[in-house]
Amino acid sequence: MWAHVWRFLYSKYFRFWLKWVLRVLTGKCELQRLLGGAEAGARRTLGVERSLESSKNKVLRSAVHVEEAEVENCVRDVMKEKKIEQKDTGFKTNLHISLLQISGYKKLYLNVENLRKVPYDSENEEHEEQLIELWNLLMPHQAVRARISKQWCDIGFQGDDPRTDFRGMGLLGLVNLVYFSKHYTNEARQILSRSNHPKLGYSYAIVGINLTEMAYSLLRSGALKAHLYNVAPGLPQMEHFHQFYCYLVYEFDKFWFEEEPESIMHFNQYREKFHEKIKGLLLDHSVVLTLQETKKP
């Protein structure tokens, strides 16, 4: 309760006076201080985003909704409103980068959401090819004998037709599974093998789709901003989302075996515990959660 009261008082009253005092002392507006002080990445872009969103100036507030094609014009308009000379190339460049990241995050979410909304269609040749590719990447020495087969349970699907397991996350779930298996094939096969543990085993594909939902929800809530602003020097791309998913798969497997759950029946409990751990890591403005960073010696 008191935290909400403080945020209200700060945004309504204290923030204005604090900004005024700092401007008098430094001779610079808030955006100039942010773009000239903080290092490139989340700390700078999150600060710029908050500053623009809380501004009383319509031009500045609208800047957080600008599309990629209009970023350059938006930078010019902001500089004009703040009476900052156009020859200040440092300010111009850094604001341009921050606005690209802000607009790119929104665009990435829309792209991910659009892929999630595509249902798996067994009549779609491309969908079927991706499913077979997943099998071949994980089980290179064993051919799948039929499209409808109990063999699919060997890689962690629930029944003899994987199509039904993609309902919640649509094609996004399959694309994530294939991406991890293609780009981190050894790790994917090792995790699949570990998922068959007699006591601590779990359904590899089903858990993978569940982690797609986790990555998606973190993106949708804005929790992924710090990570993506740190790994993407410009526009966050689908590639960055897939890489974050790979990190989740790798780290969840480690987490699961470290926790040693009594049974798979406790999956939701440990899944939520892992979710909270990831959300805690994402609060750090210097966070970078990629498999490349995790596996560095």
N, C-alpha and C positions, 0 to 999 in steps of 0.2 A: 504493500500500500504506500509506504513512505517513498519507495523508489519511484512510483508513478507520480506522486506529488512533487518530488524533486525535479523529475523530467519536465513536468508541466511548468513549474516555476522558472526552471532554467530556460526553456524554449520561449516562454512568454515575456520574461523580464530580464533575467540575469545575462542571457546570451548577448542581447543587444548592447548592454553596457560593457561587457567584457570585450566584445569586438571593437567598440568605440575606444576603449582604453588602449588596446593593443595597436589600433591604427594610429592613435596619437603618438604612442611610444616608438613604433617602428616606421611609421610613414607608409605602411603598406596595408592593403585590404586583405581580408581573410583568404581569398583565392590566391593572391600573390604570395602570402606566407606559406600556404599549403604547397603550391606548385614550385616554389623556390627553395623550400626547406626539406620536406620529406623525400626519401628516395623513391624511385619509380617502383610501382607495384601497388599492393593492396592498401598500405597505409596512406599513400597519396590519393589514390582513386576513391577509396571509401570516404576520405575527408572531403574531397571535392564533391562527391555525390551528396553527402549530408549537407554541405554548405549550400549547394544549389537547391536542394529540396526544401530547405528551411528559409530560403530567401523570400523577402517580400516583393522582390522585383519579378515581374511576369516573364521577362526575357530569360532571366537566370533560372527560374523554376522550370520553364519549358525545355531548357537545355538537356535535362535528364531523359527526355522523351524523344530526342532527336534521332533520326535514322542515319545510317552510315553515310549516305550520299550527301547529307546536309551538314555534316560535322564541320567542314571547313567554313561554311557561311555562319554557322552557329558560333564558332570561335571568334570570328570577326565581330559578330553582334555583341557577344559578352564583353569583349575588350572595349567596344564603343560605349556600352552601358557603364562600365567601370572606369572609363576615361584612362585606359591603359594604352600607351602608344603601340601602334601596329608593328613598329620596328623592334619591339621587345620579343625577339625570336624564342628565347627560353620559355617565357610564359606561354607563347602561342603553341610551341611544340608540345610542351607538357600537358596543356589543356586538351590539345587535339588527341593525344594518346589516351588520356583519362576518359574523354567522351567516346572514343572508339571502344574502349573496354566496357563502359556502361551500356552503350547501345548494343554492343556485341553480346553481352550477357543476356539481354532481353531476346535478341534474335536467336541465340542458342537454345534458350528455353522453348521458344516457339517451334524450332526445328525438332527438338527432342519430343515435344508434345505431339507434333504431327506424326512422327514415326511411331509413337506409342499408340496412337489412335488407329493405325493400320492393323486390321486383324490378320492373323495368319490364315492364309487361304491355300488349302491343299490343291486347288485347281490352278494356282499361280506357279508357273514353272520356276521363276526366280526364287520364290519362297522355298519350294521343294529342293532346289539346288543348294541353297544355304543350309538347309537341314541336313542333307547328305554330306555336305562339306564339313559340318560340325562332327558328324560321326567319323568321317575319314581322318580328321585331324586328331581325334581322341583315341580312335581304335584302328590304327593304320594296318594292323595285321589280321583284321577280321572284318569281312564284308557283311553289311546288313542284308539279311536274306529277303526281307520283304518290307514294303513301306509301312504296313500295319504288322507289328511284330513285338513280342515280349522283349526282344533284344534292346529296345530303347530304354528299358529299365536299367540296363548295364551302365548307361551314362547318366542315370539319375532322373529319368522321367517317371511319372507316376504309373502310366499304363502303356498299352501297345500303340497308342497314337499320340505323339507329342503335341499335335495341334491343340489339343484341349488344355494343355498347360500354359499356353501363351495368352490366354484370355485376358488376364489382368494387365499385362504390359505390352500386349500386341507384338508387332514385329521388332520393337525395341529390345525385348528380351532375347530374341534369337540373334539379332545383330551383335549385342553385347557378348553373348556366349561365343559366337564365331570369332569376334575380334580378339578376345582373350586367348582362345585356342590357336589362332593364327599367329599372333604377335609374341605370345609367350607359350609356345607349344610344350616345351619341357616342363614348365611350371604347371600348366593345365593338366598334363598327363600325371604328374606327381600328385597333384591335389585330387584328381579323380581316383587314383590308387588309394590315397589316404582315406577318401570318403567311403571306401569299402571296408574300413576297420571293423572287426567283429563286435567291438563294444562302443566305439565312438563314431561309427559311420553315420553318414547322412546322404540324402539324395542330391548328388552333385548339380544336376541341371535345375532342379526345383529351387535349391538354395541360390544358384546363380541368378535365376529369374527374380527371386526375392531380393537379392542385392541390387538388381536393376531398379526395383521399386524404391529402395533406399537411396540410391544415387539420384533418381528422379525427384524424390520428395525433398532432398537437400537442395537440389537445383531450384525447384519451384519455390521453396521458402526463402531463398536468398542466402542460405547458409554457405553456399559454395563460392560466394563472391570473393572472399579473401584468397582462397586457393587459386581460383581462375585468374584473378587480377595479378597474381604472382607468377603464374606459369605462362600466361599469354601476354606478350609485349604489346599486342594490339587487340584484334578481334578474337575473343574466345571462340574456338571451333568445335565441331562434333568430335574431332580427334581428342581434344582435351577432356571431354566428357567420358569417352571410351577409356582413356588412360586412367581417369579417376576410378572408373568401374573396376579395372584390372587391379588397382590398389586394394579396393574393398574385398575382392575375391581372395587375393593372396593373404591379406591381413585377417580376414574372417577365419580362414582355415587355421592359421596359427592360433588365433584367439580361442577357437573351439577346442583345439587339442590341449591348450594350456589350462582352460577352465575345467576340462574333463566332466561334462554334464553326465548326470546319472543315466539319462536316456534321451532319445530324440524327441520324446514327448515334452521336454522342457525347452524345445527350440525357441519358441516365442520369447521366453524369459531371457535367454542368452542373446538372442537377436537384438532385443531392446537394450540390453546392457552394452553390446557392441555399438549400437546406434548412438547411445549417449556418449560413449568414448570418442567416436568420430566427431560428433557435434562439439565436444569439448576441445578437440584439436583444432577445429575450424574457427574457434574464437580467437586464435593467435593470428595477428595480422601478418606475421612472417611465414605462415604455414605453406608447405608444399607437400602434397600427398600424392606422390606418383611412385610406381613400382621401380622406376629407374633410380630414384633417390633412395628407396628402401633397400635396394640390393647393392648399393655402393659399398665397397669394402671399407 
